[in-house]
């Protein structure tokens, strides 16, 4: 039986962990209880370890005037939607509670006892804190699920019996039960980038009066005539976050929730919301999205833009270098144009055609005619010993692609031939005396080599 319970609880915690907010209602042992709950404090404590969350439920019973508390003695039941961990020091489970749950058609997946105490609001211990008076025997509980009905296992719900204690009707005391809750904190889905630079984000919700969960609703519905209503006394849902200097709260609902540093706990952030009493059952919720960050993640808003700036500049240099090299190699092997590469090639500088040279006649053509035919900006050489003699020099370069295959506008290039042209025209008293034309040829892998 113990092995079956362990396997069933593991399946519930993995596949059926409650997605709704943690909520609870109080039920009396007898119908139509004449008392109410108030004040009520539901206080969760969150640490950076984010394991089981310790939730303290502190309450007192409000007895109407003229009614004796002695005649009201009866157990109080707390209905909690979720699984809790037993306190081994509190004692052994209560078989009667498990048998009652099974008779109602539930499968018991866990049982045990929880720590139970009473706190005197007007007495403090040597450490300055309110004195806690343990209540022997604790509070027995069973964690149950619903099976069958065409649906999978429901999320777990916990049925807690709080034994009657006279201090529960004493206005000087608050009775408290501690619940080490499981899966109260839910991880928020995020990308690897968000998790790396901004840290994990989590969701947590506490509520009172929400009984919509599939395993919880029948327990409430069958016992709704025993519901203990909330009084008009100030009651609160509270979440205490330790290590507040590493805490980041992104979302908070409702907007009326109060956020402040704890007045009594060191380095603790407190988020709380008041509960409003009423005649009917009304769900009231406090939900948060938060995360704990490391020192490096705290600098993320500064480091990420700097990192992108550095990587952008490095990538720009690398990409530009690779792109230029690929462009050079591509241009050396392929040619695009309306037709295949022309033997005329590409000219830079001054390359003088032969028909133009034929129009220059030594002894007849003058310097002005040369400048008009070839170009006005030659390189001039003049001898100091013979000022009447000078030489005009024109230089040019012609690159000629040698096509391998042509396909319309596209052609592959086998090699590039380069021709270096140099033309010297000697003058005396402004008349051409001699013409020398030299051409040097070479082969290049690409046109810009």
C-alpha positions, 0 to 999 in steps of 0.5 A: 500500500505504501509503494502504491501511494508513493508511485501515485504521489510521484505521478501527481506531483509530476503531471498534476501539480496545481496550476491555479493559485494556492487557496483555502477555506475553513470548515467546522466539524458541525453545520452552521458554525456560529463563529467566524475566522478573523483575523486571518494571516496567510504568510508565505516565505520565499528564499533563493533556493525556491524549494518547498515554500513554508506557508504559515496560516495564522487565525483566530475565531470570532465568537459573537457576544453573549455566546460562550466559547466553551460550548463551541468546542469542535475541530476546525478543518482547513482545505488546501489545494496542493500537496504539503510535506509532513513534519516528522516531529509532529507525530504519526498520521491519523488513520480516521482522516484517511478513512473518511477521505476514502469513503468520499471516493478520493485516493489518498496519496500522502498523509502525516501531521503538520506543526501546530502552535499558538502565539501570544500577541502580548508576550515576547520571548528573550529574542524580542519575538512573540512567544510560540507555544507548541500544540501537542499532536500537531494537525493531521492531514491527508493529501488526496486526488480524484481518479477516473471519470474519463479524466486523468488524475486531478491535482492534489488537495490537502484535507487538514484537521486542526484540533480544538484549542481554547486559545483559538477563541482567546483574542490574545492568541493566534493559532498557527499551522505551518504548511511546507507546500510543494510546487507553489512556485511555478517557473515561467517559460523563457528563451535561453537568452532570457535565462542567460542574461536576465535569469529565471522568472517564476510565478507565485500566487496565494488566494483565499476562497477559491474552490474551483480545483477538481479535487477541492470542489467536492470536498467543499460542496459536500461540506458547504453547510460547515463553511466558516466565513471570514469576519470583518477583522483585518486579514492579509495574504502576505509573501516575504522574500528573503535576500531582497537585495537580489530580488526583482519583482516584474509583475504584481496583482492586484494593483492595490497590493502593498510592497515594502521592506519588512519592519522586523525581518532583515533584508526581506521584501514584503508584498501583502494585500488585505482580504475583504470579508463578506457574506458569501465565498469570494475568491481573493488572490495575490499573484506575483512574477519575480526572480532572483538575480546574480551580480553579473545579471544585475549588470546585464542592462549595461553589459549587453549593449557593450557586448553587442557593440564590441561584437558588432565592430569585430563582426563588421571587420571580419565580414567585410574582409571575407566579403571583399575577398569573395567579391574579388575571387568571384569577379576574377572567375565570372563576367556579367554583361549583355554579351560575352567579355570583349577582347577590347577589355577595360582601359585605365589611363591613356591607351592610344589606338593605332589609328590615332598614332598613324595621324601623328607624323614626325616633322609635321605634327605640332605639340598642340595637335598631339594634345588635341588628338591624345589628351591635354594632360601628358607627363612632360620631360625637359632637359636643362641642357637642351630647353628646346627639346621635350618629351611627352609621355602617356601611360595606360593599362588595358585588362582583357578577359579571356572567356572560357564558356559563355551563356548569354549575359553570363560567362566564365573567365579562364584568365585576365591578360593585362597590357601596360601601354607607354607612349613617348613623343619627342618634340623639338621647337614644338614639332614632333621628331620621334614616336616610341610605343611600348607594350608590356603584357602579363597574366592576372588571376583577377582584374584587380591583382 
